[in-house]
Amino acid sequence: MSVIYVLIPIAILLTALGIYLFFWAVKSDQFDDLEKQGLSILFEDDKNNTVENSKSKDKQETSQNDS
């Protein structure tokens, strides 16, 4: 029976901590975009990088040709 006197305050403290952390997460926008990280592995960044690299190479070549 004396164990209950210890476990009830611990349970109340853990519940209060969980509620506080939940509201902190909502306030700091942790739940704004839940699908972004899950879908980010499906997007290919290599194509964008090659397009940007080719554009920068074209700019460098035209600037060198102008000189």
C-alpha positions in Angstrom: 0.0 0.0 0.0 2.9 2.4 0.7 4.1 1.8 -2.9 0.9 3.6 -4.1 2.0 6.7 -2.2 5.2 6.8 -4.3 3.7 5.7 -7.6 0.8 8.2 -7.8 3.0 11.3 -7.5 5.4 9.9 -10.0 2.5 9.2 -12.4 1.2 12.7 -12.0 4.6 14.2 -12.6 5.2 12.1 -15.7 1.7 13.0 -17.0 2.3 16.7 -16.4 5.7 16.5 -18.1 4.1 14.8 -21.1 1.5 17.4 -21.4 4.0 20.2 -21.1 6.3 18.6 -23.8 3.3 18.2 -26.1 2.3 21.8 -25.8 5.9 22.9 -26.3 6.1 20.8 -29.5 2.9 22.3 -30.8 4.0 25.8 -29.9 7.5 25.4 -31.5 5.8 24.1 -34.8 7.1 20.6 -34.6 3.9 19.3 -36.1 3.6 21.7 -39.0 4.6 19.4 -41.9 4.5 15.7 -40.9 4.8 14.4 -44.5 7.8 16.4 -45.6 10.4 14.1 -44.0 8.6 11.0 -45.2 8.4 12.1 -48.8 11.8 13.7 -48.9 13.5 10.4 -49.7 11.3 10.1 -52.8 12.6 13.3 -54.4 15.8 13.2 -56.5 18.1 16.1 -55.7 20.7 14.9 -58.3 18.6 16.2 -61.3 18.4 19.7 -59.8 22.0 19.8 -59.0 23.0 18.8 -62.6 20.7 21.4 -64.0 22.2 24.1 -61.7 25.7 22.9 -62.5 25.1 23.1 -66.2 23.7 26.6 -65.9 26.6 27.7 -63.9 29.0 26.2 -66.4 27.2 27.9 -69.2 27.5 31.2 -67.4 31.2 30.7 -66.8 31.8 29.7 -70.4 30.0 32.8 -71.7 31.8 35.1 -69.3 35.2 33.6 -70.4 34.2 33.9 -74.1 33.3 37.6 -73.5 36.8 38.3 -72.0 
